[in-house]
């Protein structure tokens, strides 16, 4: 067959998600702060939606109340999410009249109970201003180095090479380009590149522009005139042995005692392996718990959702009044009807999201009560399918609902995904969570003899005493996930 472009037709079945369903899934999956941004976006795009004033929220807020408002005082069923495209004008008029009556009652109540807006004292304003003035920002490593280059006695061509070197330094402070690559890209003799590199390596922070860890640490020792020390000679001649902590071999190679090598290694460990991090501003990560679990006096647990960061929204009275006016144009009424339908679906989706998360949290607390009582060692195996079956939703819904959500309880703040773990069967036939096994291994390593750390085989035997049977490779896997070094690297000689 000759090559070319052809136009053909074919039939195929594809699963398509309606826009409203996509919005509902996005609201379910979004963490609280992202949910607030999505709701604010809808408030900007849909004119019939409005956020309840702060005073309204305080007057209407009660324990267990949903996070959104379907109207002023109307029941949620007045704004169900069923398709209203087939509603007759009489049905719409009846609904509008009911809304108007409720609106008037609420306005009368609000006019009688309205309070003046609270005023902030000068002390509050000063405290707020002090908080803003206390916020600081850090300069990036590259900008810090460029500021030092500007103070150096370099001509224009040398400045360009120094700037190119700085541009190839990563955030940890390491030079990621070789001198040969810089020679090729700048068409500059290698000696000039090396001289400017030495200049940059003398900048702050100490150790910056090292091409590897060995050079980075040696630069820090050179900065304080420690080129003749044992630690400098170990880095220069026995760096690979040092990385494997083969201290006896280093002692024989350097002709010194084992104690001297251990002390030198301790001094080397005080150096900074990532000098560029002093200029990094990663910022603190804040999480807002979606669910609070509190312990009652009788030993049971109460689950409440965090609604503080979710805007309370309702259908605007102005547009409901406009829809009820007979003089309004048909096109305008249809536009308002469509926006009200979208608003009703958004409100319903938020309420459904909160209810789904609450139901899942209740099931987690029911299944993991021993964890909330005793801690991580009592965490039980639990799958999303098991929770989905009890809550009455699909497994993927549970996955979306717990993604990026956090739960605060007496044991601390945990990601909701933390409670879903696979299990290991003990010799007695009970199931124990792999998270509990990891915690046991971590405690075991924490309490081991530093001079004789447990090998993976010894950890397997210690777990067998606790009736937990797992393979050595599984112990190695858990140890790597816990960032625990192998036994020969954990060993301390003194």
Order of alpha helices (4+ residues) and beta strands (2+ residues): alpha-alpha-beta-alpha-alpha-alpha-alpha-alpha-alpha-alpha-alpha-alpha-alpha-alpha-alpha-beta-beta-beta-alpha-alpha-alpha-alpha-alpha-beta-beta-beta-beta-alpha-alpha-alpha-alpha
